[in-house]
Amino acid sequence: MTRHNPSFRSSPPSRGTGTDSLLAPRARRQPFHVPGSELAVLAAATDWSAGPLGDPAGWPQSLRTAVGICLSSRFPLLLWWGPELAMVYNDAYRPMLGAAKHPRALGTPGREVWPEVWDVIGPMLDQVMRGEGATWSDDQLFVLERNGYPEECFFTFSHSPIPDESDQVAGVFTAVTETTERVVAQRRLATLAALAGIRGTGRRPDVLRAAGEILGANTGDHPAVVVLDTPPEGDRAALSEAVGAQLDRFGAATRARVSDLVRQVSAEGGPLRLPADDESRAAGVQAWHAYPLGEQASLAEHGVAVVVVGESVHRRWDGSLEEYVALCATHVSAAADLADREQHLRRAIESHEEIGQAVGILVERHRWSPAVAFEHLKRSSQDHNTKLREVARQVIESGADPG
């Protein structure tokens, strides 16, 4: 890392004219000059006299020094100064302001820049300004209006006091790093790990129910979730009931729209997106994304399984989120398919056991060979257009030959 050593030059006593301020003429070297810093350039061009900090010519040395440290640092730093907690920040902090708050935040009272979270950070800053010590926050959640929508963000930061010439707290230094990407990535990995853990844990309905509970617990990425098997033969009433049971906090109109989305996805076999209505947006859902899970199973009890997730109003549906949701659907599909295969295997084993028991009964009664007894069961099954297992059950239950 390159070390910056900003030069602070004091004016000789005989030249106490304040011309060494941020707004000094280009002919004189600015005391807060930081090569390559966009914020330093912006600070030099700012009319500070129009804001709460006033003309830099009148700034105390404590403020000038704090601003110099802030602008020179490559770590995200934010300086709050004076009773109105006017903001000065550096290049590394600037991205945290998003597209909506920079450059107007420079020199502006903090309450005006961050009104959406002032109820949280305001008391913290007041504590420091009262001389009650520094604060520390780890992965603090804020919903910020910085990019045109209420964005879920996480930060780790500390507020520290800045003394003035009389050793009184005159401002606050905030060292901050945004941890949103790490927190969200860990949250998604935890969801994917939990979904991977449901494979081989039960029958298909139990697997889908567990998947819905796991996905539903991650309200940050998907505030509403539907995971279900579509009813066989397009039973609209059964589908509406199943969707409604999982979206019980939404109204009838939203449940009907999501039911139609599920039906369309199961018929077309590809993922679809449905923009949310006003009711859904009020509940935190920006859009509905539906994913079919494989092809329709051979079992008659259900049709295609579908996962529907509500897109959060607090997160943009970008490539990473789309990839994550697709992985979730893949995990659920794999777990449901494994449950199907295990169920087929259980049924095959049970069927073989029952057929073997029926063959044993016929061998004992008629002194037939096992092959003859099995052919007798098979012929009876064909004659009566009945499954071989059902014929075997008749023999076991009645003790009589299949009729």
Secondary structure as GFF3:
##gff-version 3
##sequence-region A 1 403
A	DSSP	three_ten_helix	13	15	.	.	.	ID=ss1
A	DSSP	alpha_helix	38	45	.	.	.	ID=ss2
A	DSSP	three_ten_helix	48	50	.	.	.	ID=ss3
A	DSSP	three_ten_helix	56	58	.	.	.	ID=ss4
A	DSSP	alpha_helix	61	72	.	.	.	ID=ss5
A	DSSP	beta_strand	77	81	.	.	.	ID=ss6
A	DSSP	beta_strand	86	89	.	.	.	ID=ss7
A	DSSP	three_ten_helix	94	97	.	.	.	ID=ss8
A	DSSP	alpha_helix	110	113	.	.	.	ID=ss9
A	DSSP	three_ten_helix	115	117	.	.	.	ID=ss10
A	DSSP	alpha_helix	118	129	.	.	.	ID=ss11
A	DSSP	beta_strand	135	145	.	.	.	ID=ss12
A	DSSP	beta_strand	150	163	.	.	.	ID=ss13
A	DSSP	beta_strand	169	178	.	.	.	ID=ss14
A	DSSP	alpha_helix	180	196	.	.	.	ID=ss15
A	DSSP	alpha_helix	204	217	.	.	.	ID=ss16
A	DSSP	beta_strand	225	229	.	.	.	ID=ss17
A	DSSP	three_ten_helix	232	234	.	.	.	ID=ss18
A	DSSP	alpha_helix	236	246	.	.	.	ID=ss19
A	DSSP	alpha_helix	252	268	.	.	.	ID=ss20
A	DSSP	beta_strand	272	275	.	.	.	ID=ss21
A	DSSP	alpha_helix	278	282	.	.	.	ID=ss22
A	DSSP	beta_strand	285	293	.	.	.	ID=ss23
A	DSSP	beta_strand	305	312	.	.	.	ID=ss24
A	DSSP	alpha_helix	319	366	.	.	.	ID=ss25
A	DSSP	alpha_helix	370	383	.	.	.	ID=ss26
A	DSSP	alpha_helix	388	398	.	.	.	ID=ss27
###
